[in-house]
Amino acid sequence: MQTLSLKIEDDFFPHFKAIVDSFVKDKKVRIIENELPANVIVSCVEEVHRRVAEAEKRIANGEYYTQEESEKLMDDFLENKLGIQR
């Protein structure tokens, strides 16, 4: 079975979806849901903006890590939260 990723213009999407839905109904196409693992957290834009503002405030107050400390924290985060070693 083949897979294909597409970007579709917003104004054409309803028509395209109707076509795809008919293929799904005829069992010619199967829609694959791209689900993230349960342990992955996706932040909304507002949350990212809030966290960036907090970080900028800490930096302005002189509360920041050295490059070495930052690298260690990033390594720990990647390994413990995402299972990635760099």
Disulfide bonds with the S-S distance in Angstrom:
none
